[in-house]
């Protein structure tokens, strides 16, 4: 059996995190888990209940905690390690839940303080078994100098293994030159950038109390948009050693989207002036990895993208995770070769993270 690496697991930010890790001068404004007028859990940040539970763009109507923490391992590393053993995961790369959106906090000092507190908590979580639990930081990306300082601390001092961005930072797309210092830092530190679904919030304002439909389409729309900006916007061209993970949208959209990218590059090359070759050719060197779960059309994704492009993710412990079967639903398939399974479950993640194959 290969050494299974989960490129996109999650933790959840418990309410007590802030009492223990947030700097005292921010305690009166700390994030809080509260209940809305229907009794469902939300995070209260800067006077806003996030995410909305009803109305336009409603999210997880059952409650944020209830949707995000289907296993105690979301907050308890020992419970997570036991679940990893049950599921067959050897190493988990960990992203936050609410902290993925901390870049959107409006107060600069509060945003930085919340990111630092969360990152310190996650570092302690990972210390339960640092060989198996690997952190990625929350970053105050609206203020790039602050984000660079915290990113450097997270990698050099906390031992994290990747940087983190959403698919857009407010109105700033990922190909904006404002993001270039982060990509340069990733190259300098020899770590990837994990691009996590969320950020642009495509079409959320067109759905009212329709969470299932909205969630179904929003994440792939976000990730396809991010891919367009990174590839066609020249990020990989400008940063030839940058490695990127595109997370939590599945992988089966990839062949379709890259075929469209190539078609438009072929027929309108002057309108993609920042790249020097067809978009799909940026997949050839293995610097782009797209996460998958146990999706039905995984063989199609591998055939269209290349076996070296797709890597397994669990999404544990969220409501849509396949625990405890997410690994076996790939490992036990009869429509993938052993070589493909090894690449998806281990090899591609290890290359992405700069570890030995």
Sine and cosine of phi, psi and omega as CSV:
sin_phi,cos_phi,sin_psi,cos_psi,sin_omega,cos_omega
0.00,0.00,0.67,-0.75,0.01,-1.00
-0.96,0.29,0.29,-0.96,0.07,-1.00
-0.99,0.17,0.97,-0.23,-0.19,-0.98
-0.98,0.19,0.78,-0.63,0.03,-1.00
-0.89,-0.46,0.82,-0.58,0.05,-1.00
-1.00,-0.07,0.93,-0.37,-0.09,-1.00
-0.99,0.11,-0.13,0.99,-0.02,-1.00
-0.47,-0.88,0.97,0.23,0.24,-0.97
-0.99,-0.12,0.18,-0.98,-0.05,-1.00
-0.74,-0.67,0.45,-0.89,0.26,-0.97
-0.90,-0.44,0.15,-0.99,0.06,-1.00
-0.79,-0.61,0.64,-0.77,-0.08,-1.00
-0.99,0.15,0.99,-0.17,-0.03,-1.00
-0.94,0.33,0.40,-0.92,-0.07,-1.00
-0.88,0.47,-0.55,0.83,-0.05,-1.00
-0.96,0.29,-0.22,0.98,0.03,-1.00
-0.78,0.62,-0.70,0.71,-0.13,-0.99
-0.94,0.34,-0.57,0.82,0.04,-1.00
-0.88,0.47,-0.57,0.82,-0.09,-1.00
-1.00,-0.05,-0.47,0.88,-0.21,-0.98
-0.86,-0.51,-0.33,0.94,-0.04,-1.00
-0.98,0.18,0.65,-0.76,0.02,-1.00
-0.85,0.53,0.66,-0.75,-0.14,-0.99
-0.83,0.56,-0.56,0.83,-0.07,-1.00
-0.93,0.37,-0.17,0.99,0.01,-1.00
-0.96,-0.29,0.05,1.00,-0.14,-0.99
-0.89,0.45,-0.53,0.85,-0.01,-1.00
-0.94,0.33,-0.24,0.97,0.00,-1.00
-0.88,-0.47,0.29,0.96,-0.11,-0.99
-0.91,0.41,0.48,-0.88,0.15,-0.99
-0.86,0.51,0.55,-0.83,-0.01,-1.00
-0.65,-0.76,0.60,-0.80,0.18,-0.98
-1.00,0.08,0.87,-0.50,-0.02,-1.00
-0.80,-0.59,0.18,-0.98,0.10,-1.00
-0.95,-0.32,0.69,-0.72,0.01,-1.00
-0.99,0.16,-0.13,-0.99,-0.10,-0.99
-0.94,0.35,-0.16,0.99,0.08,-1.00
-0.98,-0.18,-0.06,1.00,0.01,-1.00
1.00,0.01,0.18,0.98,0.00,-1.00
-1.00,-0.08,0.52,-0.85,-0.10,-1.00
-0.97,0.23,0.67,-0.74,0.06,-1.00
-0.62,-0.78,0.30,-0.95,0.16,-0.99
-1.00,-0.07,0.77,-0.64,0.06,-1.00
-0.99,-0.16,0.91,-0.41,-0.02,-1.00
-0.71,-0.70,0.81,-0.58,0.01,-1.00
0.78,0.63,0.65,0.76,0.07,-1.00
0.98,0.18,0.05,1.00,-0.01,-1.00
-0.94,-0.35,0.69,-0.73,0.13,-0.99
-1.00,0.06,0.88,-0.47,-0.12,-0.99
-0.81,-0.58,0.72,-0.69,-0.16,0.99
-0.99,0.14,0.25,-0.97,0.02,-1.00
-0.91,0.42,0.63,-0.78,-0.02,-1.00
-1.00,-0.08,-0.33,0.94,0.01,-1.00
-0.65,-0.76,0.28,-0.96,0.09,-1.00
1.00,0.09,-0.46,-0.89,-0.05,-1.00
-0.90,0.45,0.78,-0.62,0.04,-1.00
0.93,0.37,0.41,0.91,-0.03,-1.00
-0.83,0.56,0.62,-0.78,-0.12,-0.99
-0.75,-0.67,0.63,-0.77,0.02,-1.00
0.55,0.83,0.96,0.27,-0.06,-1.00
-0.87,0.49,-0.35,0.94,0.03,-1.00
-0.97,0.25,-0.22,0.98,-0.03,-1.00
0.86,-0.50,0.56,-0.83,-0.06,-1.00
-0.91,0.42,-0.74,0.67,0.00,-1.00
-0.90,0.43,-0.70,0.71,-0.06,-1.00
-0.89,0.45,-0.57,0.82,0.00,-1.00
-0.99,0.16,-0.49,0.87,-0.17,-0.99
-1.00,-0.07,-0.39,0.92,-0.13,-0.99
-0.84,-0.54,0.97,0.24,0.06,-1.00
-1.00,0.10,-0.14,0.99,0.09,-1.00
-0.65,-0.76,0.57,-0.82,-0.03,-1.00
-0.88,0.47,-0.36,0.93,0.00,-1.00
-0.89,0.45,-0.19,0.98,0.09,-1.00
-0.90,0.43,-0.44,0.90,0.03,-1.00
-0.84,-0.54,-0.29,0.96,-0.08,-1.00
-0.90,-0.43,0.94,-0.33,-0.08,-1.00
-0.90,0.43,-0.53,0.85,0.01,-1.00
-0.92,0.40,-0.64,0.77,0.07,-1.00
-0.91,0.41,-0.60,0.80,0.03,-1.00
-0.90,0.43,-0.70,0.71,-0.01,-1.00
-0.87,0.50,-0.63,0.78,0.07,-1.00
-0.90,0.44,-0.65,0.76,0.03,-1.00
-0.93,0.36,-0.58,0.82,0.08,-1.00
-0.88,0.48,-0.66,0.75,0.06,-1.00
-0.88,0.48,-0.69,0.73,0.00,-1.00
-0.89,0.45,-0.63,0.77,-0.10,-0.99
-1.00,0.09,-0.37,0.93,-0.02,-1.00
1.00,-0.05,0.46,0.89,0.04,-1.00
-0.99,-0.16,0.80,-0.60,0.01,-1.00
-1.00,0.02,-0.66,0.75,-0.05,-1.00
-0.71,-0.71,0.70,-0.71,0.02,-1.00
-0.85,-0.53,0.79,-0.61,0.13,-0.99
-1.00,-0.06,0.82,-0.57,-0.27,-0.96
-0.94,-0.35,0.78,-0.62,0.12,-0.99
-0.92,-0.39,0.40,-0.92,0.04,-1.00
-0.98,0.20,-0.17,-0.99,0.09,-1.00
-0.88,-0.47,-0.98,0.18,0.05,-1.00
-0.92,0.38,-0.53,0.85,-0.05,-1.00
-0.90,0.43,-0.34,0.94,0.09,-1.00
-0.87,0.50,-0.42,0.91,-0.01,-1.00
-0.98,-0.19,0.16,0.99,-0.04,-1.00
-0.92,0.40,-0.33,0.94,0.08,-1.00
-0.86,0.51,-0.36,0.93,-0.09,-1.00
-1.00,0.00,-0.04,1.00,0.10,-1.00
-0.89,0.45,0.74,-0.67,-0.13,-0.99
-0.98,0.22,-0.49,0.87,-0.02,-1.00
-1.00,0.08,0.86,-0.51,-0.11,-0.99
-0.87,0.50,-0.73,0.69,-0.04,-1.00
-0.92,0.39,-0.64,0.77,0.02,-1.00
-0.91,0.41,-0.66,0.75,0.01,-1.00
-0.86,0.51,-0.73,0.69,0.01,-1.00
-0.90,0.44,-0.65,0.76,-0.01,-1.00
-0.91,0.41,-0.66,0.75,0.02,-1.00
-0.91,0.41,-0.66,0.75,0.04,-1.00
-0.89,0.45,-0.70,0.72,0.01,-1.00
-0.89,0.46,-0.69,0.72,-0.01,-1.00
-0.89,0.46,-0.73,0.68,0.02,-1.00
-0.87,0.49,-0.70,0.71,-0.04,-1.00
-0.90,0.44,-0.61,0.79,0.06,-1.00
-0.91,0.41,-0.65,0.76,0.06,-1.00
-0.89,0.46,-0.71,0.70,-0.02,-1.00
-0.90,0.43,-0.60,0.80,0.05,-1.00
-0.88,0.48,-0.67,0.75,0.05,-1.00
-0.92,0.39,-0.62,0.78,0.08,-1.00
-0.83,0.55,-0.73,0.68,-0.05,-1.00
-0.93,0.37,-0.39,0.92,-0.01,-1.00
-0.93,0.37,-0.19,0.98,0.10,-0.99
-0.88,0.48,-0.51,0.86,0.12,-0.99
-0.25,-0.97,1.00,0.09,-0.11,-0.99
-0.91,0.41,-0.26,0.97,0.08,-1.00
-0.97,0.24,-0.38,0.93,-0.09,-1.00
-0.92,-0.40,-0.43,0.91,-0.05,-1.00
-0.94,-0.33,0.86,-0.50,-0.12,-0.99
-0.81,-0.58,0.83,-0.56,-0.11,-0.99
-1.00,-0.03,0.39,-0.92,0.21,-0.98
-0.77,-0.64,0.59,-0.80,-0.20,-0.98
-1.00,-0.01,0.44,-0.90,0.33,-0.94
-0.99,0.14,0.67,-0.74,-0.07,-1.00
-0.76,-0.65,0.65,-0.76,0.04,-1.00
-0.98,0.18,0.96,0.28,-0.24,-0.97
-0.95,0.33,-0.22,0.97,0.08,-1.00
-0.93,0.38,-0.38,0.93,-0.01,-1.00
-0.84,-0.54,1.00,-0.04,-0.19,-0.98
-0.87,0.50,-0.63,0.78,0.06,-1.00
-0.85,0.53,-0.65,0.76,0.03,-1.00
-0.92,0.39,-0.65,0.76,0.01,-1.00
-0.89,0.46,-0.64,0.77,0.00,-1.00
-0.90,0.43,-0.69,0.72,0.02,-1.00
-0.87,0.49,-0.71,0.71,-0.03,-1.00
-0.95,0.31,-0.57,0.82,0.05,-1.00
-0.90,0.44,-0.69,0.73,0.02,-1.00
-0.90,0.44,-0.66,0.75,0.04,-1.00
-0.89,0.46,-0.68,0.74,-0.05,-1.00
-0.88,0.47,-0.65,0.76,-0.02,-1.00
-0.98,0.22,-0.76,0.65,-0.15,-0.99
-0.98,0.20,-0.56,0.83,-0.09,-1.00
-0.97,-0.25,-0.58,0.82,-0.07,-1.00
-0.99,-0.10,-0.21,0.98,0.05,-1.00
0.99,0.17,0.33,0.94,0.01,-1.00
-0.94,0.34,0.31,-0.95,-0.21,-0.98
-0.89,-0.45,-0.02,1.00,-0.02,-1.00
-0.39,-0.92,0.39,-0.92,0.21,-0.98
-1.00,-0.06,0.16,-0.99,-0.14,-0.99
-0.66,-0.75,0.72,-0.70,0.21,-0.98
-0.66,-0.75,0.36,-0.93,0.21,-0.98
-1.00,0.04,-0.01,-1.00,-0.09,-1.00
-0.96,0.27,-0.22,0.97,0.18,-0.98
-0.34,-0.94,0.43,-0.91,0.04,-1.00
-0.91,-0.41,1.00,-0.06,-0.12,-0.99
0.88,0.47,-0.80,-0.60,0.03,-1.00
-1.00,0.06,0.07,1.00,-0.09,-1.00
-0.99,-0.12,0.91,-0.42,0.05,-1.00
-0.96,0.27,0.28,-0.96,-0.09,-1.00
-0.95,0.31,-0.26,0.97,0.07,-1.00
-1.00,-0.03,0.10,1.00,0.05,-1.00
-0.91,0.42,0.69,-0.73,0.06,-1.00
-0.84,0.55,-0.35,0.94,0.04,-1.00
-0.88,0.47,-0.42,0.91,0.01,-1.00
-1.00,0.06,-0.15,0.99,-0.10,-0.99
-0.85,0.52,-0.60,0.80,0.04,-1.00
-0.86,0.51,-0.54,0.84,0.03,-1.00
-0.93,0.36,-0.67,0.75,0.02,-1.00
-0.92,0.39,-0.63,0.78,0.04,-1.00
-0.89,0.45,-0.63,0.78,0.03,-1.00
-0.91,0.42,-0.65,0.76,0.03,-1.00
-0.87,0.50,-0.67,0.74,0.07,-1.00
-0.89,0.45,-0.70,0.71,-0.02,-1.00
-0.88,0.48,-0.68,0.73,-0.05,-1.00
-1.00,0.06,-0.11,0.99,0.02,-1.00
0.86,0.51,0.75,0.66,0.08,-1.00
-0.78,-0.63,0.42,-0.91,0.05,-1.00
-0.99,0.16,0.13,-0.99,0.17,-0.99
-0.92,-0.38,0.87,-0.49,0.08,-1.00
-1.00,0.03,0.90,-0.44,0.02,-1.00
-0.99,-0.12,0.96,-0.28,-0.11,-0.99
-0.99,-0.13,0.64,-0.77,0.04,-1.00
-0.78,0.62,0.60,-0.80,-0.07,-1.00
0.91,-0.42,0.39,-0.92,0.02,-1.00
0.85,-0.52,-0.95,0.33,0.00,-1.00
-0.92,0.40,-0.48,0.88,0.00,-1.00
0.82,0.58,0.76,0.64,-0.01,-1.00
-0.85,0.53,0.78,-0.62,0.14,-0.99
0.92,0.38,0.10,0.99,-0.06,-1.00
-0.89,0.46,-0.49,0.87,-0.03,-1.00
-0.98,0.19,0.02,1.00,0.04,-1.00
-0.97,-0.24,0.05,1.00,-0.02,-1.00
-0.83,-0.55,0.78,-0.63,0.01,-1.00
-0.88,-0.47,0.88,-0.47,0.02,-1.00
0.79,0.62,0.71,0.71,-0.01,-1.00
-0.73,-0.68,0.82,0.57,-0.14,-0.99
-0.85,0.53,-0.72,0.70,-0.08,-1.00
-0.86,0.52,-0.72,0.70,0.01,-1.00
-0.92,0.39,-0.70,0.72,-0.02,-1.00
-0.88,0.47,-0.74,0.67,0.00,-1.00
-0.88,0.48,-0.63,0.78,-0.02,-1.00
-0.85,0.53,-0.69,0.73,-0.09,-1.00
-0.99,-0.12,-0.44,0.90,-0.16,-0.99
-0.93,0.37,-0.69,0.72,-0.07,-1.00
-0.90,0.44,-0.74,0.67,0.06,-1.00
-0.91,0.42,-0.59,0.81,0.07,-1.00
-0.86,0.51,-0.71,0.70,0.01,-1.00
-0.85,0.52,-0.74,0.67,-0.09,-1.00
-0.95,0.33,-0.61,0.80,0.07,-1.00
-0.90,0.44,-0.64,0.77,0.06,-1.00
-0.89,0.47,-0.73,0.68,0.01,-1.00
-0.87,0.49,-0.65,0.76,0.01,-1.00
-0.88,0.47,-0.67,0.74,0.03,-1.00
-0.86,0.51,-0.67,0.74,-0.03,-1.00
-0.95,0.32,-0.62,0.79,-0.04,-1.00
-0.95,0.33,-0.71,0.71,-0.07,-1.00
-0.99,0.13,-0.88,0.48,-0.06,-1.00
-0.95,0.31,-0.40,0.92,0.04,-1.00
-0.99,0.12,0.00,1.00,0.18,-0.98
1.00,0.05,0.18,0.98,-0.01,-1.00
-0.89,0.46,-0.72,0.69,-0.01,-1.00
-0.93,0.36,-0.45,0.89,0.07,-1.00
-0.94,0.33,-0.69,0.73,-0.04,-1.00
-0.95,0.30,-0.47,0.88,-0.08,-1.00
-0.83,-0.55,1.00,0.10,-0.17,-0.99
-0.94,0.33,-0.14,0.99,0.05,-1.00
-0.93,-0.37,0.08,1.00,-0.03,-1.00
-0.95,0.30,0.72,-0.69,0.09,-1.00
-0.93,-0.38,0.65,-0.76,-0.15,-0.99
-0.72,-0.69,0.70,-0.72,0.15,-0.99
-0.93,-0.38,0.74,-0.67,0.02,-1.00
-0.95,-0.31,0.90,-0.43,-0.35,-0.94
-0.87,-0.50,0.60,-0.80,0.22,-0.98
0.94,0.35,0.64,0.77,0.14,-0.99
-0.70,-0.72,0.21,0.98,-0.14,-0.99
0.95,0.32,-0.03,-1.00,-0.04,-1.00
-0.84,-0.54,-0.18,0.98,-0.16,-0.99
-0.95,0.30,-0.27,0.96,0.12,-0.99
-0.94,0.34,-0.33,0.94,-0.18,-0.98
-0.87,0.50,-0.80,0.60,-0.01,-1.00
-0.85,0.53,-0.68,0.73,0.02,-1.00
-0.87,0.49,-0.75,0.67,-0.11,-0.99
-0.93,0.36,-0.67,0.74,-0.01,-1.00
-0.93,0.36,-0.48,0.88,0.11,-0.99
-0.90,0.43,-0.66,0.75,0.05,-1.00
-0.92,0.40,-0.68,0.73,0.07,-1.00
-0.82,0.57,-0.75,0.67,-0.05,-1.00
-0.90,0.44,-0.66,0.75,0.00,-1.00
-0.87,0.50,-0.69,0.72,-0.02,-1.00
-0.95,0.31,-0.55,0.83,0.08,-1.00
-0.91,0.42,-0.66,0.75,-0.02,-1.00
-0.90,0.43,-0.67,0.74,-0.13,-0.99
-1.00,-0.03,-0.35,0.94,-0.02,-1.00
-0.67,-0.74,0.82,0.57,-0.14,-0.99
-0.89,0.46,-0.48,0.88,-0.02,-1.00
-0.93,0.36,-0.23,0.97,-0.01,-1.00
-0.99,-0.12,0.07,1.00,0.20,-0.98
-0.82,-0.58,0.90,0.43,-0.18,-0.98
-0.96,0.28,-0.19,0.98,-0.10,-0.99
-1.00,-0.05,0.02,1.00,0.04,-1.00
-0.84,-0.55,0.43,-0.90,-0.13,-0.99
-0.91,-0.41,0.09,1.00,-0.01,-1.00
-0.40,-0.92,0.24,-0.97,0.01,-1.00
-0.84,0.55,0.61,-0.80,-0.07,-1.00
-0.80,0.61,-0.63,0.77,-0.04,-1.00
-0.90,0.44,-0.40,0.92,-0.01,-1.00
-0.94,0.33,-0.28,0.96,0.08,-1.00
-0.96,0.28,-0.13,0.99,0.09,-1.00
-1.00,0.07,-0.26,0.96,-0.21,-0.98
-0.91,0.41,-0.56,0.83,-0.11,-0.99
-1.00,0.00,0.08,1.00,0.11,-0.99
0.98,0.20,0.26,0.97,-0.01,-1.00
-0.99,0.12,-0.23,0.97,0.03,-1.00
-0.93,-0.36,0.81,-0.59,0.04,-1.00
-0.82,-0.58,0.71,-0.70,0.01,-1.00
-0.92,-0.40,0.78,-0.63,-0.06,-1.00
-0.98,0.18,0.50,-0.86,0.07,-1.00
-0.74,-0.67,0.36,-0.93,0.27,-0.96
-0.93,-0.37,-0.40,-0.92,-0.09,-1.00
-1.00,0.06,0.83,0.56,-0.12,-0.99
-0.97,0.23,0.49,-0.87,-0.10,-0.99
-0.88,0.48,-0.61,0.79,-0.13,-0.99
-0.99,-0.14,0.46,0.89,0.03,-1.00
-0.84,0.55,-0.68,0.74,0.05,-1.00
-0.85,0.53,-0.61,0.79,0.05,-1.00
-0.89,0.46,-0.68,0.73,0.01,-1.00
-0.88,0.47,-0.69,0.72,0.00,-1.00
-0.91,0.41,-0.64,0.77,0.00,-1.00
-0.91,0.40,-0.62,0.79,-0.07,-1.00
-1.00,0.09,-0.46,0.89,-0.05,-1.00
-0.98,-0.21,-0.52,0.85,-0.14,-0.99
0.92,-0.38,0.65,-0.76,-0.02,-1.00
-0.86,0.51,-0.43,0.90,-0.08,-1.00
-0.99,0.15,0.00,1.00,-0.16,-0.99
-0.99,-0.16,-0.45,0.89,-0.22,-0.97
-0.96,-0.27,0.69,-0.72,-0.02,-1.00
-0.72,-0.69,0.57,-0.82,-0.04,-1.00
-0.94,0.34,0.61,-0.79,0.13,-0.99
-0.64,-0.76,0.56,-0.83,-0.06,-1.00
-0.99,-0.11,-0.53,0.85,-0.17,-0.98
0.87,0.50,0.19,0.98,0.10,-1.00
-0.82,0.58,0.64,-0.77,0.02,1.00
-0.96,-0.29,0.57,0.82,-0.11,-0.99
-0.97,0.23,0.19,-0.98,-0.14,-0.99
-0.87,0.50,-0.49,0.87,-0.08,-1.00
-0.99,-0.13,0.14,0.99,0.05,-1.00
-0.95,0.32,0.44,-0.90,-0.05,-1.00
-0.99,-0.15,0.34,0.94,0.02,-1.00
-0.79,0.61,0.69,-0.72,0.05,1.00
-0.99,-0.17,0.40,0.91,-0.19,-0.98
-0.93,-0.36,0.15,0.99,-0.15,-0.99
-0.92,0.40,-0.58,0.81,0.04,-1.00
-0.96,0.27,-0.74,0.67,-0.06,-1.00
-0.89,0.45,-0.49,0.87,0.01,-1.00
-0.94,0.34,-0.20,0.98,0.19,-0.98
-0.98,-0.20,-0.74,0.67,-0.09,-1.00
-0.90,0.44,-0.50,0.86,-0.08,-1.00
-1.00,-0.07,0.07,1.00,-0.03,-1.00
-0.94,0.34,0.51,-0.86,0.07,-1.00
-0.96,-0.27,0.11,0.99,0.04,-1.00
-0.95,-0.31,0.24,0.97,0.11,-0.99
-0.81,-0.59,0.56,-0.83,0.08,-1.00
-0.98,0.18,0.26,-0.96,0.07,-1.00
-0.87,0.49,-0.60,0.80,0.03,-1.00
-0.90,0.45,-0.68,0.73,0.02,-1.00
-0.91,0.42,-0.68,0.73,0.02,-1.00
-0.87,0.49,-0.68,0.73,-0.01,-1.00
-0.90,0.43,-0.63,0.78,0.01,-1.00
-0.92,0.40,-0.71,0.70,-0.05,-1.00
-0.94,0.35,-0.67,0.74,-0.10,-0.99
-0.99,0.12,-0.29,0.96,-0.12,-0.99
-0.52,-0.85,-0.86,0.50,-0.22,-0.98
-0.87,0.49,-0.68,0.74,-0.04,-1.00
-0.93,0.36,-0.60,0.80,0.05,-1.00
-0.91,0.41,-0.67,0.74,-0.03,-1.00
-0.91,0.41,-0.62,0.79,0.07,-1.00
-0.91,0.40,-0.70,0.71,0.04,-1.00
-0.81,0.58,-0.70,0.71,-0.09,-1.00
-0.99,0.13,-0.06,1.00,0.02,-1.00
0.98,0.18,0.33,0.94,0.05,-1.00
-1.00,-0.05,0.24,-0.97,0.04,-1.00
-0.90,0.43,0.55,-0.83,-0.04,-1.00
-0.95,0.31,0.00,0.00,0.00,0.00
